[in-house]
Amino acid sequence: MVSSNEYLEYILEQLSELDDISYRSMMGEYIIYYHGKIIGGIYDDRFLVKPVKAAISMMPDADMELPYEGAKEMLLVDEVENKEFLMELFDAMYEELPAPKKKRN
């Protein structure tokens, strides 16, 4: 299944109070970046984030789901309607996320 543009727009609106949110379309799904770091994505109209310690501690009961076959499991964000929670989640996760890989020339 491919994620809808409407769901992407909804998630981007929920994140609109954060600075430097961007996304990239990839095979019908969307990768979400925060200050240049991959924080998660939208897969089959589900908002999933990387399972870093901060995210696990803020969402201890979150389901672990596969974004697509062959991928590593990610955390399903249930509280997408809560802008305050999303801002806190992204800020808490940021330091634990790996730096972007350097592009080869």
Secondary structure, DSSP 8 states (H G I E B T S, - for coil): ----HHHHHHHHHHTTTSSSEEEEEETTEEEEEETTEEEEEEETTEEEE---HHHHHH-TT--EE-SSTTS--EEE---TT-HHHHHHHHHHHHTTS--------
